[in-house]
Amino acid sequence: PVVVKVESYPRHPFNGKVDFIAPAVEVRDKIKVVRVVATLDNQEGLLRRDMTGYGEVECGNKSLLDLATRRILRWVRVRFLI
């Protein structure tokens, strides 16, 4: 699931579903960007082409321990298991 808010309607969340996540990070003007394509509920017709905003992709619940050790585990996998 994804929730998107656009600058034109900051108090109106648009719910949707992720269709595609790019396999690589892009760098645009020194900012790292991951392209995500989603289908959004726009029954009211408020969303228009070229609107700007931000989105949150729900990735499930994570424990605090998982979040704290994720970087360490990734480093071990890259250094020793690949």
C-alpha positions as CSV (number, residue, x, y, z in Angstrom):
1,P,0.0,0.0,0.0
2,V,1.0,3.6,-0.6
3,V,-0.3,7.0,0.7
4,V,0.4,10.1,-1.4
5,K,-0.1,13.7,-0.5
6,V,0.3,16.5,-3.1
7,E,1.1,20.1,-2.4
8,S,-2.2,21.3,-3.7
9,Y,-4.2,19.2,-1.2
10,P,-1.9,18.8,1.8
11,R,-4.7,17.5,4.1
12,H,-6.1,15.0,1.6
13,P,-4.3,11.6,1.4
14,F,-4.6,9.6,-1.7
15,N,-4.4,5.8,-1.1
16,G,-3.1,3.4,-3.7
17,K,-1.1,0.4,-4.5
18,V,2.5,0.2,-5.7
19,D,2.8,-1.2,-9.2
20,F,6.6,-0.9,-9.7
21,I,9.7,0.1,-7.8
22,A,12.8,0.9,-9.8
23,P,15.7,-1.6,-9.2
24,A,18.3,1.2,-8.9
25,V,18.6,4.6,-7.2
26,E,18.8,7.7,-9.5
27,V,20.7,10.8,-8.6
28,R,19.0,14.1,-9.6
29,D,20.6,17.4,-8.6
30,K,22.6,15.6,-5.9
31,I,19.4,14.0,-4.4
32,K,19.0,10.3,-4.4
33,V,15.6,9.2,-5.8
34,V,13.9,5.9,-6.2
35,R,11.2,5.8,-8.8
36,V,8.0,4.3,-7.7
37,V,4.9,3.8,-9.9
38,A,1.6,3.5,-8.1
39,T,-2.1,3.4,-8.9
40,L,-4.0,5.9,-6.8
41,D,-7.6,6.4,-5.9
42,N,-8.6,9.6,-7.7
43,Q,-12.4,9.2,-7.9
44,E,-12.9,12.9,-7.0
45,G,-10.7,13.9,-10.0
46,L,-8.4,16.1,-7.8
47,L,-5.1,14.7,-9.1
48,R,-3.7,16.3,-12.3
49,R,-0.6,15.7,-14.4
50,D,2.7,17.2,-13.1
51,M,1.5,17.8,-9.5
52,T,4.2,17.5,-6.9
53,G,4.1,15.9,-3.5
54,Y,5.4,13.0,-1.5
55,G,4.4,9.5,-0.7
56,E,4.9,6.8,1.9
57,V,5.1,3.2,1.0
58,E,3.9,0.8,3.7
59,C,6.6,-1.9,4.1
60,G,5.1,-3.7,7.1
61,N,5.9,-3.6,10.8
62,K,9.5,-3.8,11.9
63,S,10.8,-4.3,15.4
64,L,13.2,-1.8,16.9
65,L,15.8,-4.5,17.1
66,D,15.4,-5.3,13.4
67,L,15.8,-1.6,12.4
68,A,18.9,-1.3,14.6
69,T,20.6,-4.3,13.2
70,R,19.7,-4.0,9.5
71,R,22.8,-2.0,8.5
72,I,25.1,-4.4,10.3
73,L,23.6,-7.4,8.7
74,R,23.7,-5.8,5.3
75,W,27.4,-5.0,5.8
76,V,28.1,-8.7,6.8
77,R,26.2,-10.0,3.8
78,V,28.1,-7.8,1.4
79,R,31.5,-8.4,2.8
80,F,31.4,-12.1,3.6
81,L,28.5,-13.8,1.8
82,I,28.7,-12.5,-1.7
